[in-house]
Amino acid sequence: MGAIFQSLGRTLLAGVVLLVLMVLATGANVAGSDAWWAFFMRWLHVLSGVLWIGLLWYFNFVQIPSMPKIPDEQKPAISKVIAPEALFWFRWAALSTVITGLLLAIMSGYIASALALQRPFTPIGIGMWIALVMAFNVWFIIWPNQKKALGIVTVEPAEKAKAARLAMLTSRANTMLSIPMLFCMVAQQNNGF
């Protein structure tokens, strides 16, 4: 059992195997019906979203507030190792969340109504638009500026400080937006608001 948990890949594979066993044991109908595939896409969407928003909240609740407390000689461990890896998963989780969400809306037949903010899809539509803004922020503001702030792209110290501040403020904006976005997702599942 210890060998499973010593490797992230083996841990994830074990989770998938456990899921397959649970589906088979419960006799769930996985024969490929449209409803099942929509459910599966919703599951992938939630899985991606948990990773995206989890990392967003990690940055804002843990990493950013902790950085001033870390001695300067220890900061490279964060800026050279942890942050780039977290940002990799952060941006790809954002993209995966958007893609799976759009596919789910297409499969479920409400994409146009939701994006047009038509009832009864107004809550999810608002949530989708907020998520699109947030994903744009991740890819086109946070990531380019974090590359400068972390030294992945070499810039002058003043530009590095400016980039770090813009990345942080945009990340905070996304944290703020995540609250109504998550509300909208839940609200749609509960007959809107």
Secondary structure in CASP SS format (residue, H / E / C, confidence):
PFRMAT SS
TARGET T0000
AUTHOR 0000-0000-0000
METHOD secondary structure of the structure
MODEL  1
M C 1.00
G H 1.00
A H 1.00
I H 1.00
F H 1.00
Q C 1.00
S C 1.00
L H 1.00
G H 1.00
R H 1.00
T H 1.00
L H 1.00
L H 1.00
A H 1.00
G H 1.00
V H 1.00
V H 1.00
L H 1.00
L H 1.00
V H 1.00
L H 1.00
M H 1.00
V H 1.00
L H 1.00
A H 1.00
T H 1.00
G C 1.00
A C 1.00
N C 1.00
V C 1.00
A C 1.00
G C 1.00
S C 1.00
D H 1.00
A H 1.00
W H 1.00
W H 1.00
A H 1.00
F H 1.00
F H 1.00
M H 1.00
R H 1.00
W H 1.00
L H 1.00
H H 1.00
V H 1.00
L H 1.00
S H 1.00
G H 1.00
V H 1.00
L H 1.00
W H 1.00
I H 1.00
G H 1.00
L H 1.00
L H 1.00
W H 1.00
Y H 1.00
F H 1.00
N H 1.00
F H 1.00
V H 1.00
Q H 1.00
I H 1.00
P H 1.00
S H 1.00
M H 1.00
P H 1.00
K H 1.00
I C 1.00
P C 1.00
D H 1.00
E H 1.00
Q H 1.00
K H 1.00
P H 1.00
A H 1.00
I H 1.00
S H 1.00
K H 1.00
V H 1.00
I H 1.00
A H 1.00
P H 1.00
E H 1.00
A H 1.00
L H 1.00
F H 1.00
W H 1.00
F H 1.00
R H 1.00
W H 1.00
A H 1.00
A H 1.00
L H 1.00
S H 1.00
T H 1.00
V H 1.00
I H 1.00
T H 1.00
G H 1.00
L H 1.00
L H 1.00
L H 1.00
A H 1.00
I H 1.00
M H 1.00
S H 1.00
G C 1.00
Y C 1.00
I H 1.00
A H 1.00
S H 1.00
A H 1.00
L H 1.00
A C 1.00
L C 1.00
Q C 1.00
R C 1.00
P C 1.00
F C 1.00
T H 1.00
P H 1.00
I H 1.00
G H 1.00
I H 1.00
G H 1.00
M H 1.00
W H 1.00
I H 1.00
A H 1.00
L H 1.00
V H 1.00
M H 1.00
A H 1.00
F H 1.00
N H 1.00
V H 1.00
W H 1.00
F H 1.00
I H 1.00
I H 1.00
W H 1.00
P H 1.00
N H 1.00
Q H 1.00
K H 1.00
K H 1.00
A H 1.00
L C 1.00
G C 1.00
I C 1.00
V C 1.00
T C 1.00
V C 1.00
E C 1.00
P H 1.00
A H 1.00
E H 1.00
K H 1.00
A H 1.00
K H 1.00
A H 1.00
A H 1.00
R H 1.00
L H 1.00
A H 1.00
M H 1.00
L H 1.00
T H 1.00
S H 1.00
R H 1.00
A H 1.00
N H 1.00
T H 1.00
M H 1.00
L H 1.00
S H 1.00
I H 1.00
P H 1.00
M H 1.00
L H 1.00
F H 1.00
C H 1.00
M H 1.00
V H 1.00
A H 1.00
Q H 1.00
Q H 1.00
N C 1.00
N C 1.00
G C 1.00
F C 1.00
END
